[in-house]
Amino acid sequence: MVIFKKFKVEELFEVVGKGTRITKQNREIGNVPLVTAGKENQGIAEYIKENKELFRGPVFTIDMFGNSFARDYEFYADDNIIVFKKDGLSINQYLYVVSALGHLTHVYGYGNQFRLNSIDSTCVHLPVKPGTGSMYSRNDVDWEYMESHIRELEAYLQETGLDNYKLTDSERSLLSCKPIFGKFKVEELFKVVGRGTRITKQNRRIGNVPLVTAGKENQGIAEYIKENKKLFKGPVFTIDMFGNSFARDYEFYADDNIIVFEKDSLSINQYLYVVSALGHLTNVYGYGNQFRLNSVKNTHIQLPLKSGTDVNNYTKADIDWDYMEALIRAMEKQVIASVVDYKDAVIAATKKVIA
């Protein structure tokens, strides 16, 4: 497993510049993309003739709403776009970086726009080289891993046919529909597999099995150790002392701040839905009020119900596990599609130039 560390964006990347305001009256139809704020078509609003400052890829951009995209072509940009670069990086590495900046869209919007003064508080979690410890610097960022990861993803897309990816009508409908929900006790739905055991630093030997501890960073994986105490096997989900919950489909050890849950025959996608529905627990638990075994009986979860279920009279048999599976699959396709959309945008820009 890869270890991630937190970096300030301004420590890693140079601000090439900010776009300039280009009014409709000053735009002539041409073949150079004009990038504006927005997610659709990666922010490319139209194609124009020579205008103000021309930016050249590979770079990445962040707009006023926090949308970030990698670009390896020439483009103009309006004044809601900030352009970043780091010498020597490939477009694949920029693609990895913008995927790691996806959280910005949850922070910025019309009421709180991403501007130049937002940069100094913007951080990104990136993989670091094997063996990196608690003391690290930007020199420890594993750019080679990012390159290989994106190349492997592109190869997978081609091999599976997802490089010509389109959401089906049913998947689009699924993403827009609003199911009805029912409230359940966690203990009614899931079995407690066990609680982790205390493993002191002295009893840990470097190995290849994840050791899960309490914390959100790197999904609580603190390090990799050799054979130790009780080994847990996925798919399962965990809740730590702070209420952080994660789905896991691999073998792992856990310390005594982790409780492990399972339900027979659930897939990793269904567990992913479940932990997203448990996100509220982090607002309830912390150092002063820790999640422990005696917390389980008081823990509730809202889950979707099958179509036609009476919201005033339902049981756990009415939970729509199929909906959860399908929704997560559709969302995964959307993530994969971001790479495909990038390719399509490059092809479209190339065609404009050729034309």
N, C-alpha and C positions, 0 to 999 in steps of 0.2 A: 504494500500500500504506500501511496505517496504522502509525504508530509507537507503541510501548507503553513505559510507564515504570512503575517500581516505587514504590508508596506504602504507608505504614503505614495500616492500617485506622483506627486511633484518630485519625489526622490528618484523615481525611475524614468520619467518621461519629460521631455521638453515641450513647452507650448510653442508650436510653430506660429500660431496666430489665431485671431478671431475673425470670422467672416465679416463682411460689410453689408450694409443695407443696400439692396438692389430693388428699386421700385418697379412695378409692372411696366411703367412707361419707359424704363431704361433697359428692358429686356428685349433682345431680338432673337428670334428662333434660330438655333444653331445646333451644334453637335457636342457641346460640353455640358455635363450634368451640373445642375444647380441644386445644391443640397440645402434643404430647409429643415425646420424642426418637425419631427413626426416619425412614426414607426413604419407607415406604409411605404413600400418600395424603397426602404432604407433612407427615407427622407428626400429622395430625388424627386423634385417637384416638376421639373421640365428640363429641356436642353436649350442652351443659349449660345450666342456668339461671344466673342472676346469682350470681356468686361473688366471688373476690378481685379483684386489679387487672385491669382491662379495657384491652387494647392496641388502638389504632386505626391502620389502614394509611393511606397506604402506608408500609411499613417492610420490613426483612428480618430474618430470624432465623438464628441459628446454634445448633445443639444440641450436646450433649455429644460426639457422634460426628463433629462437623464438617460435618454436613448443613446446607446453607443454602438458604432459600427466601424468595422475595418474597411479600408479603401486602398486599392492599389492602382488607381487610375487618376487622371487629372480631373479637377473639379473646381467649381466656384462654390462659395458658401455665403449664406446670409448672416446677419449679425446675431443670430441665435445659436450659432455653431462655434465650438472651440476645437481646434485641431492640435493633436499631440503626435509626437514621434520619439523614437529612440534609434539612434544609428545602428545599423547592422541587423535589425530585426526583419524577419520575413513576414509575408502576409499571413501565413499560418500562425505565427506567434501572436500577431495582432488579433487574429480571430479568437485565440484562446483568451487573450486579455479582455476583449470586450464581453466574452461570455462570463468572465469573472466579475465584470462590472454591472451585471444584470440587476443587482439590488438597487441601483441608483434610481430606477423608475418608480420604486416604492418610496423614495425620499423626496423627489422633485416633481413639480407640476406647475400649473398656472399660479398657484398661491405661493410657491416656494421654488423659484426658478434656479437652474444651474447656471452660474455665471463665473467669471474669472476669480472672484473672491471665494468661490466654493471649493476651489482646487486644493487649498491648503488643509482642508478638513476631509478630503476624500481619500479613502484607503481601499486597498485591493488585496485579497488573499491569493497568493501564487505559490506553486510548488517550489520546493527548495531541493538542493542536491542531497543525495543520500549522505547520512552522517552529520548533517547540520544539527547543531544543538540549540539550547535556549538563547545563546548569544549568537546573533546572526546579522548579516548586512546585505545590501543589495547585490553584492558579489556572489551570494549563495543562491540567488534565483536560478532555477533549473530551466533555462530557455530551451535546451535540447529536448527535454521531456515534452514541453509544450508543442514543439515542432513535430515530434514523433506521434504525439497523441492525436493531433489534427490530421496528420497523414493517415493514421490508422482508421480514423473516423471516415475520411473521404473514401478509403479503400472499402470500408464496410458498406457505405452508401452505394457504391458502384456494384459491389458483389450482391447486395440484396435487392437492387433495383430501386432503392429509395432516393437515388439522385434525380429521378424524375417524379419526385414526391408531390402528391396532392392530397389534401384532406377530403374524405368522402362526404357526401351530403349528410349522411347520418352522423358522422363525427362532428361536422359543423353544428348540426342541430343539438347534439349532445353538449357541446361546449357552451351553447347559448341558453339551454333550458335551465329551469329552476326547479329542482326536485323538492318534494316535501321531506321534512326531517322528523326523526323521533329521538327522544332522549333515553339513554340507556346507562346502566351502571357498568363500568369497565369490568368489574368482577363477574358480571353475568355473562359476558361475552368471551372473555379471555382467561386463560389459565396462567397462573404465575409459575413459570418454569423454575425460577429460583432467584436468589439474590447473589450478587458477586461476593467474593471473599477478599479480605484485606491481604494485599501483597506488598510488603515493604520493599523499599529500594534495594535492600541487601539481598532479597530473595528473587530479584528479577535478573535474568540473563538475556542478553540480546539474542533475538531469534526472528521468526517470521510470522508469528501469530499476533494479531492486534490485541492490545490491552486497552479496554474501554474504561475510562474514568469519567467523573462528572465534569461537564463543560460543553460548550457549544462549538468551540473551534475544532476543526477537523473531525466533527461529529463525535467528540469525546475520546478519540483514539490518541493516547498519550505517547505510546511507543510500541515496539514489536518485541515480543519475548519468546523464550523457549517454553517447552512443556512445563506447566505449573499446576495450579489447582483446577477447579471445575471448568471444563471446556463447554461453551455453549455453541449450538449449531443453528444457523438460519435455515429458512426465513423465520424471523421473530421480530419483536420490537422491544426497545428498552426505554425506561424512564429513569432519569438520574435525580439526585437530591434537589436539583434546582428546577425540576419539571421539564427539562429538555427531553424530547422523545425522538428517537431515530429508528427507522427500519433497517434491518441488517440481514443480508442473505449470504453470510460467510461465517466461518468459525472464528470465535474470539474468546478471550478471557475477560473478566470484569472485576473491578474492585467492589468493595462493600457499599458503595454509594449508588450502585446500579441494580435495578430490578428488571428482570427479563420476563416478557409475556409472549404467549403464542395462542393460536387457534388452529386446529387441524385443518388442513387443505387450503389455507389462504395462500395467495401468491404474494410475491414481493410488492407488486403494484397495489394490491389491496392493503398491505401494511403501510405503504407510502401514503395512501389516502388517510388511513387511521391516524398516523402520527401528525398529519397536517390538521386533522380535526382535534388534536390534543394540544395544539399550539398555545391555547389559553393558559395552560398549566404554568408557564413561565411567569405569568402575571400573579400567580398565587403563591408559588414556592421560591425560596431563596435561602440564604444563610440563616436567617432568623426563623424560618418556617420551612423545614426540609421535607421533601417527599420521601416517605418511608413505607414499610409494609402496611402499617396501620392507616396510611393515607388512601390505600387502594379502595377500601369500602366506601369512601366518600367521593370518589372520582367518577364523574359522568362524561359522556361523550354524545355529541349529536351526529347521527348517521342518516343517510338517505333511505327512504322507504320505497318499496315497490309501488308502481303506479296502481291507483285504485285503493290503496290502503286507507282505512279510516284513521285519521290522525288522533282521534279520541279513544281508539280501541285497537291497539297493535301489540305485537310481541316481537321477540328477537327473530322469529321466523320470517318477519316481514322486511327485514333489512335487505336492501338491494346491493348485494356484493357484486353482481354483474355490472351494475352502473359504475361502481368504484373502479373496477378493472378497466372498463372501456374508457372512462374519463382519463385515467392516468396514462393509458396507451395513447390517447389522442393528444394529451399534453406533451408526452415524450416526442411524438411526431412533430409537434410545433417547434420543439427545441432543435431537433434534427433539421427541420426545415430552414432554420436560420442560416445554416451553412449552405443549403441548397439555394436559398434566396440570394445569398451573397454571390454565388456563381452566376445566377440568372441576371443579376444587376450588372455584373462585369460583361457578360455576353451582350446584353442590351446596349451598354455604353460603347462596346466595340463595334456593334452593328451601326450605331449612329455615326461613328467616326468614318467607317468604311463607306457608308452611304453619302 
